[in-house]
Amino acid sequence: MKKSEKRRLAARRVSPTASQEPCEDACAVMELAMKAGRLLLENGAEIFRVEETMERICRHYHVEDPSFFVLSNGIFMTGGSHGADHVSHVEHIPVKGAQLDRVVAVNQLSREIEGGAYTIPEAAARLDEIASMPGKRPWQQILASGVGSACFCILFGGSLADSVASFLAGLLLYAYVLRLSAPHMSRMIGNVLGGMLVSTSCVLMHLLGLGNGLSQMIIGAIMPLIPGIPFTNGIRDLADGDYISGSVRLLDALLTFVSIATGVGVVIALYHHFTGGGLL
């Protein structure tokens, strides 16, 4: 008697009813697609790429009528399986900095899923691995900021001495971003103070005789703060017809531009007021 009861219970676990199994599968697939979309969106991917990846995953695992509404900081999705009620997922995605290696990894994973290389649990485990991919170390980011600042200074017509000054200002800027601005300040205040820090450091080095083209020094050193990816993605989203997301991203980028310009403008105005000199 006990053996027969155990056999029935085991059969229930192994062979769930048709109305239960599709619902569980659909929920798992939608959770997988949502996780992939979240990773893409919070790491700087375009709206169409997020929707395409989520649709590819849902289509491969036979989710019926998947529907997605992706904004710059949120994802709404619905879908289901044959014989089961449709379910909906909504998730808020905070705006973060871009980490394009994660975007590339999720893109590759979605194509491998479509090729039949992963089961649902395996794909979920792989997404967890992608989410835990380490970013660049602080010293690497600081060094990259300095090198990028020096290169942009030369690109905008600065001399070798100007690029050295931009290199030093770029190092100082990203040390400030990592230690003070990002963890403790709002983005607008952090960008205003970042613009002031770069301008002040370049002005001081100029007064000390390191570099002649003050404007080139400041332009080069300020480039690590420029939101190039959000601005480009905003224009691309608008071109693709995602007007809400494109407008939000463009507005965010424009506010960043204004904040940086405010910080630089304050220092330049003070420099001109106290020394009577303009930019060289």
C-alpha positions in Angstrom: 0.0 0.0 0.0 2.8 2.4 0.9 4.7 1.4 -2.2 1.7 2.2 -4.5 1.3 5.6 -2.8 5.0 6.4 -3.3 4.6 5.3 -7.0 1.7 7.7 -7.5 3.5 10.6 -5.8 6.6 10.0 -8.0 4.4 9.9 -11.1 2.9 13.2 -10.2 6.4 14.8 -9.8 7.7 13.4 -13.1 4.6 13.9 -15.2 2.7 17.1 -14.2 -0.6 17.8 -15.8 -0.7 19.6 -19.2 -2.2 22.7 -17.6 0.6 23.0 -15.1 3.7 22.2 -17.2 3.4 24.9 -19.9 2.7 27.6 -17.2 5.9 26.6 -15.3 7.9 26.5 -18.6 6.6 29.9 -19.7 7.3 31.5 -16.4 10.9 30.1 -16.4 11.5 31.2 -20.0 10.1 34.7 -19.3 12.2 35.0 -16.3 15.2 34.0 -18.4 14.3 36.6 -21.1 13.8 39.3 -18.5 17.2 38.6 -16.9 18.8 38.8 -20.4 17.0 42.1 -21.1 17.9 43.6 -17.8 21.6 42.8 -18.4 21.5 44.4 -21.8 19.6 47.5 -20.8 21.6 48.3 -17.7 24.9 47.9 -19.6 24.1 50.3 -22.4 22.4 48.3 -25.1 20.0 49.8 -27.6 16.2 49.3 -27.2 15.9 47.2 -30.4 18.7 44.9 -29.3 17.0 44.3 -25.9 13.7 43.5 -27.6 15.3 41.3 -30.3 17.2 39.2 -27.7 14.2 38.7 -25.5 12.1 37.7 -28.5 14.7 35.3 -29.7 14.8 33.5 -26.3 11.0 33.3 -26.0 10.6 32.1 -29.6 13.1 29.3 -29.2 11.5 28.0 -26.0 8.0 28.2 -27.5 6.4 31.0 -25.5 3.2 32.0 -27.3 2.6 35.6 -28.3 5.4 37.2 -26.4 5.1 41.0 -26.2 7.6 43.5 -25.0 7.6 47.2 -24.1 11.1 48.4 -23.3 12.0 51.8 -22.0 15.3 53.2 -21.1 14.8 52.2 -17.4 12.1 49.6 -17.5 10.8 46.4 -19.2 7.2 45.2 -19.5 6.6 41.8 -21.0 3.8 39.3 -21.4 3.5 35.8 -22.8 2.4 32.3 -22.2 2.1 28.7 -23.5 -0.6 26.7 -25.1 -3.3 25.8 -22.6 -2.1 28.1 -19.9 -2.9 31.7 -18.9 -0.6 34.4 -20.0 1.7 35.9 -17.4 3.2 39.4 -17.2 6.5 40.6 -15.9 7.4 44.2 -15.1 10.8 45.4 -13.9 12.5 48.7 -13.2 16.0 49.0 -14.5 18.1 51.7 -12.9 20.4 53.7 -15.2 24.0 52.6 -14.9 27.2 53.0 -16.8 27.9 51.0 -20.0 29.8 47.7 -19.8 29.8 46.5 -23.4 31.6 43.2 -22.8 28.4 42.0 -21.0 26.3 43.2 -23.9 28.4 41.2 -26.3 28.3 38.1 -24.0 24.5 38.2 -23.7 24.2 38.7 -27.5 26.3 35.6 -28.1 24.4 33.6 -25.6 21.1 34.4 -27.3 22.4 33.1 -30.6 23.7 30.0 -28.9 20.3 29.5 -27.3 18.6 29.8 -30.7 21.0 27.2 -32.0 19.9 24.7 -29.3 23.1 24.8 -27.2 21.4 25.5 -23.8 18.5 24.2 -21.7 16.6 26.8 -19.7 18.6 26.1 -16.4 21.9 26.1 -18.2 21.1 29.4 -19.9 20.0 30.9 -16.6 23.3 29.8 -15.0 25.2 31.3 -17.9 23.4 34.6 -17.5 24.4 34.6 -13.8 28.0 34.2 -14.9 27.7 37.1 -17.3 26.1 39.3 -14.6 29.1 38.6 -12.3 31.7 39.4 -14.9 34.2 41.7 -13.2 34.5 45.2 -14.5 37.8 47.0 -15.1 40.0 47.6 -12.0 40.1 51.1 -10.7 43.7 51.7 -11.6 42.9 50.5 -15.2 40.0 53.0 -15.4 42.1 55.8 -14.1 44.9 55.1 -16.5 42.5 54.8 -19.4 41.1 58.2 -18.5 44.5 59.8 -18.5 45.5 58.2 -21.8 42.2 59.1 -23.4 42.5 62.7 -22.2 46.0 63.0 -23.7 44.9 61.6 -27.0 41.9 63.8 -27.3 44.0 66.8 -26.4 46.3 66.1 -29.4 43.3 65.4 -31.6 41.9 68.8 -30.9 45.2 70.5 -31.7 47.1 70.5 -28.5 50.9 70.2 -28.2 52.8 67.4 -26.5 53.1 69.5 -23.4 49.4 70.1 -23.5 48.7 66.4 -23.7 50.9 65.7 -20.7 48.8 68.2 -18.7 45.6 66.6 -20.0 47.0 63.2 -19.0 47.5 64.3 -15.4 44.1 66.1 -15.2 42.4 62.9 -16.7 44.1 60.8 -14.0 42.9 63.2 -11.3 39.4 63.4 -12.8 38.7 59.6 -12.8 40.1 59.2 -9.3 37.6 61.7 -8.2 34.8 60.0 -10.2 35.5 56.6 -8.6 36.1 57.7 -5.0 33.7 60.7 -4.6 31.3 61.4 -7.5 29.9 57.9 -8.3 29.4 56.6 -4.7 28.4 59.8 -2.9 27.0 62.4 -5.2 24.1 62.8 -7.6 25.1 62.7 -11.3 24.4 66.4 -11.9 26.4 67.6 -8.9 29.2 65.1 -9.6 29.5 66.4 -13.2 29.5 70.0 -12.2 32.2 69.4 -9.7 34.1 67.2 -12.2 34.1 70.0 -14.7 35.4 72.4 -12.1 38.1 70.0 -11.0 39.4 69.5 -14.5 39.3 73.2 -15.3 41.0 74.1 -12.1 43.8 71.6 -12.5 44.4 72.6 -16.1 44.5 76.3 -15.2 47.0 75.6 -12.4 49.3 73.6 -14.6 49.0 76.3 -17.3 50.0 79.0 -14.8 53.0 76.8 -13.7 54.1 76.6 -17.3 53.0 73.1 -18.2 51.2 73.5 -21.5 50.4 76.5 -23.6 47.0 75.7 -25.1 44.7 75.9 -22.1 41.5 75.3 -24.1 43.0 72.1 -25.7 44.1 70.9 -22.3 40.6 71.4 -20.8 38.8 69.9 -23.8 41.0 66.8 -23.7 40.8 66.2 -20.0 37.0 66.6 -19.9 36.3 64.0 -22.5 36.0 61.0 -20.0 32.9 62.7 -18.6 31.2 63.0 -21.9 28.2 60.5 -22.2 29.0 59.3 -25.7 27.1 56.0 -25.5 23.8 57.4 -24.1 23.9 60.2 -26.6 24.5 57.9 -29.6 21.9 55.3 -28.4 19.4 58.1 -27.9 19.7 59.2 -31.5 19.6 55.6 -32.7 16.5 54.9 -30.6 14.8 57.9 -32.1 15.7 56.7 -35.6 14.2 53.3 -34.8 10.9 54.8 -33.7 11.5 54.3 -29.9 10.7 57.9 -29.2 10.2 57.7 -25.4 13.4 55.9 -24.7 15.3 58.0 -27.3 14.1 61.3 -25.8 14.9 60.1 -22.2 18.4 59.1 -23.2 19.0 62.3 -25.1 17.7 64.4 -22.3 20.0 62.6 -19.8 23.0 63.2 -22.1 22.1 66.9 -22.6 21.8 67.4 -18.9 25.2 65.9 -18.4 26.6 68.2 -21.1 25.1 71.2 -19.4 26.4 70.1 -16.0 29.9 69.7 -17.3 29.8 73.0 -19.2 28.6 74.8 -16.0 31.5 73.5 -14.0 34.0 74.5 -16.7 32.3 77.9 -17.2 32.5 78.8 -13.5 36.2 78.2 -13.3 37.0 79.9 -16.6 34.9 83.0 -15.5 36.8 83.2 -12.2 40.1 82.8 -14.1 39.3 85.6 -16.4 38.0 87.8 -13.6 41.1 87.5 -11.4 43.8 87.3 -14.1 42.2 89.3 -17.0 43.3 86.6 -19.4 41.2 84.5 -21.8 41.7 81.0 -23.1 44.7 80.4 -25.2 
